[in-house]
Every structure is written in C-alpha cells, then in structure tokens.
Amino acid sequence: MDEDPLVLIDKAMGILEELEKSIGRVSSSAEKGEVRRGQVFRLYNLVVNLEETLRELRRLVYEKCR
C-alpha cells in the first residue's frame, strides 16, 4: 500500500477524531451503567485501525527520509 504520507496523516486524524467521539459516548453510557460490548469492541477496532495507519505512515516516512 503506497499512499501519500499526507493522506495517511489525514486518515489517522479522522480515526483519532472518531475514537475521541466514541470514548465520549462510552463514558456517557458508563455513567448510566449502560455500556454495551459492541461499544467497547468499536473502540478497540478504532485503536487497531489507528495503529495500522500510523505504522504504514512511519514506514513511508522512513522510506522517504533515507
């Protein structure tokens, strides 16, 4: 997957923004005692997706800086 590093940064920022919103929703639900397994799973998926995107970005940056 050879993407432009700036595209990957935008993708990572989008994932991070969605993660922030999801954490807010889960926190609100937790206060009411209504956290569902699906909410936690979605947070986990966002973290994994962000990690993969940042890993790819790091690879591209290292390639271009050598």
Number of C-alpha atoms within 10 A of each C-alpha: 5 9 10 11 17 10 11 20 14 11 16 20 15 13 18 16 12 14 19 13 13 17 16 12 13 18 14 13 14 12 9 9 10 11 15 11 8 9 15 14 11 14 18 13 13 19 15 12 16 20 14 13 18 18 13 17 21 14 13 17 13 10 9 9 6 5
